[in-house]
Structure formats: structure tokens, C-alpha cells
Amino acid sequence: MIVVMATNATAEQIEHMVERVEQLGLKAHVIQGTEHTVIAAIGEKREETKESLEMGPGVSAVVPILAPYKVASREVKPTPTQIQCGSLTIGAGTLGVIAGPCSVESEEQLIASARAVKAAGATALRGGAFKPRTSPYSFQGMKKEGLKLLAAAREETGLAIVTEVVSTDDVDLVAEYADVLQVGARNMQNYRLLEAVGKSDRAVLLKRGASATMDELLLAAEYILNEGNPNVMLCERGIRTFESHTRFTLPLASVSYLHRKTHLPVVIDPSHGTGHAYMVPDMAVAAVAAGADGLIVEVHPDPENALSDGYQSLNFDLFEETMERCRRVAEAVDMTLPAVSST
């Protein structure tokens, strides 16, 4: 249920109600809104709980949360959430663009990519140090050495780092180097991993599983939010269907649906969503037109010789052209694409 505090509620009254919620055996999540402070009281409630909370000082109303996902719901927070981590700002009218290679391969490859995507207008750098691959014989990433190279690229360009964490054992290590922890599609329902990144102070980019429903995605986000981490971005990266002309099917209707159901920012991945480099620019532009809060795009200095996902990676020139198109569309739909200051 939601405890809606009055507009003139004091900090002491809010703190008192947080303590009262916890005394009743519920978990309290405080959400500061533009007009009201809301306390989401999560857990198994008894009949007398609502009445007890309604009597609290500074309380305006206590209402039930109908959605199965609680903290992620628009019922709890009607206004969109904006997340800021380093150079990346995303949500509430600001477009974030995360770009870079699928995997970190070398210092030369990564630094060149970082410089190029920043020059084109990207606001964060992606790159996989740990790579979960379908085949055990495929390149699995440079691991800790890759993380060190990502940190060096951030030092060089000022770009925030987005990289995947694949195991609960690696959360602290990856968080030491990254600004945003990516939970990949294969791990969307790895609940122990979701809880672990929920305890981290790093923002999380949560990718939709290839066969996951929207409710399953939002409930996965709820695991992270429930551990106290409010900085969660949802990523639509395409779903598995009967179609074979693309790697996955990229449903851009997800943007509108998720914006209606949740306050969390929505990111589109046109690289995995199509699997073909020639499709990526059009789908990136379409995603911005649909109102997406962010993009995550694979960019490589030499896609033909990339160690992973070269067939869906843009070269530097094509990414620059794509960004120019996205910038024009973003302006038309009243989105801001901020520049990254030089370091």
C-alpha cells in the first residue's frame, strides 16, 4: 500500500511514518515527488494495517497498490524517474545514448571506440568485460583486465561506463570499475543476482529476457528496487518469435506500454533487437520517435573483425550519421540530448 504524506508534512513526520511502517513488519520505500512524499509499504498486510497508518501524523491518505510490481509502479510514483550517473543522464525528457563495442578486445580498440562515440554524441560507453556466450568455445571477455581498460577509457573521455555483470560473485568487482551494472537478458530472472545488484550503489540496466513478458520484466526490476536501489533502467532488446529475418523481434510498442505502467526509464537496444547493422540506424531513430528514454548501440572500429557481434555493430561513420538523425528526431519530440563535457 501507499502512504501519501500531506504537502506540508515535516521531515520528522515522514521519518515517524517510516518507522511505523517497519514496526508493522513492512518494508518502507520513501519516494520524493514534486508535490507529495510517498512511502511505499511493501509486504504482507493485515486488515488493521491500513487503519493504523491512516492515523499517523502528516498522513494524507493510505491507498492500495494494485499492480503486482509495487515500487516500480506508476501508482507509487506518477512522475518519470530521471537517473544520473557520471556523464549519463536518462529519463524525464533527457535522452541517454550508450554506445561502444560488444566486448572489450584491446586498449587500442576500446579507446578508439570511446573517442569516436563521444565525438558523435554518445553520453556513456558500453563494453563487455565478462561475456556470457551461447557456446562455451566463444570469446568470453577479458574479465578484470577488460574492466581496467574500461576505467582507462572513462579517464580518457569522461564517459560513464556500462558493462555487464554475470555472477553474484562479481558484483563488487564490476561495481569498482563501472558506473552502471548491466544485467543481461539471460540473467533477467536470476533472482540472487538481481538482489545483489539491488544492494549496490550503482545504477542498473536490466535487459528483458528473450521470452519474458512485461510483467516478468517489471517484477524482475522489483527485486532490485526492493533491495533499496532506486536507479533501474529497463531495456527492451527484442524477443524471440517465429520471424527469422531478424535476430530477434524488436517491439517498440514496449516504450508506450512501459511508460504507462512504470516510472522507470526505458532503453531500446536496436543492435540485439535486429541483429543486422543495416537495420540499426532506422530502429534507433524510430525508438527516439516512440519516446524511448535511451539507446544502447554496438559500435566497433572494425565490425568485420570483431570478436563478438560484428554483424550487428555500426562503424564510426555510420554511428555518427545515426546520431545526427536521432538528434533531429529528439528535438522534434522535445527530448534533450546533452553533450558530454571534455575532461
Secondary structure, 3 states (H helix, E strand, C coil): CEEEECCCCCHHHHHHHHHHHHHCCCEEEEEECCCCEEEEEECCCCHHHHHHHHCCCCEEEEECCCCCCCCCECCCCCCCCCEEECCEEEECCECEEEEECCECCCHHHHHHHHHHHHHHCCCEEECECCCCCCCCCCCCCCCHHHHHHHHHHHHHHCCEEEEECCCHHHHHHHHHHCCEEEECHHHCCCHHHHHHHHCCCCEEEEECCCCCCHHHHHHHHHHHHHCCCCCEEEEECCECCCCCCCCCECCCHHHHHHHHHECCCEEECHHHHHCCHHHHHHHHHHHHHCCCCEEEEEECCCHHHCCCCHHHCECHHHHHHHHHHHHHHHHHCCCECCCCCCC
